[in-house]
């Protein structure tokens, strides 16, 4: 088992990366948590694979209940959060209770948000089961829900007490879900670690075939990179915003397609747009764009969308980085080095959208 430490101003916590859940109870014991009750929150997809196993394991030591909601982004709204609260009250959860987020990014975002607001905040842990959640969304404390069709519009920064990752869960996922997570993993290579990008390229066959050693290396390197960024900027006031590489374009595409494309698929499209934008700014090359397209296509990820240029552009104003009516783009100075471009260069933004919208 590999262990990483995330250090923030308010809380330090470990990330455990293993190939089973054998050490999960031990992780609870090491955390110092003494829960009056554990409440597992999961969705209808994860329920059939892992709920019984995890609940049985934890029930040997703790009082455990569970709540299952309908899987998918369409459940990610305040109505579902209200259902969580009602269940918490029915189960008499108190300030010493702990929420266990068992699932992908939607589960983690929602369970964390509910935990952050119930009784002004109770403890929670992340047990991510998708690659996207394991390499990105479970680490760093972002929680929230969509609102009026806008992604993650309502939320809070709320750190878990620990993250427990079992790489074997990826083998129960449809390949499309795994590929969506690979897109988020590739992101780290472009923004912060060119050596990791080279690793992904050199080991792409092993990663795609879900070789356990390759997966654990990818997960570890991504968590290490994100832990570093979060330790420097917990609440996305500066450096942390680079983690949104591809997301300003991608969130717009995701919303306009009514979440029929997976988040990671939209990030893939968005990264192509961001690289094109960086090229128009004089920083990256046409060859760089061709390289990312080849890599994404190898993993069967999309690089284009069918949306109208003006629609994509107008939706980008709802991005949380937008300030005073100006769109901020996470662009590249070079491969492995990102920055926040606040120039609001409308012409280049639209050129980038035109490139992907065909």
Secondary structure, DSSP 8 states (H G I E B T S, - for coil): -EEEEEE-SS-EEEEEEESSSTTHHHHHHHHT---S-EEEEEEHHHIIIIIHHHHHHHHTTS-EEEEEE--SGGG-SHHHHHHHHHHHHHTT--TT-EEEEEESHHHHHHHHHHHHHGGG--EEEEEE-SHHIIIIITSS-EEEEEETTEEEEEEEE---SEEEEEGGGGGGS-HHHHHHHHHHHHHHHHHT-HHHHHHHHHTHHHHHTT-HHHHHHHHHHHHHHHHHHHHH-TTSSSGGGGGGTTHHHHHHHHHHTTT-S-HHHHHHHHHHHHHHHHHHTTSS-HHHHHHHHHHHHHTT--------HHHHHHHGGGSTT-BTTB--EEEEEETTEEEEE-S--HHHHHHHHHHH--
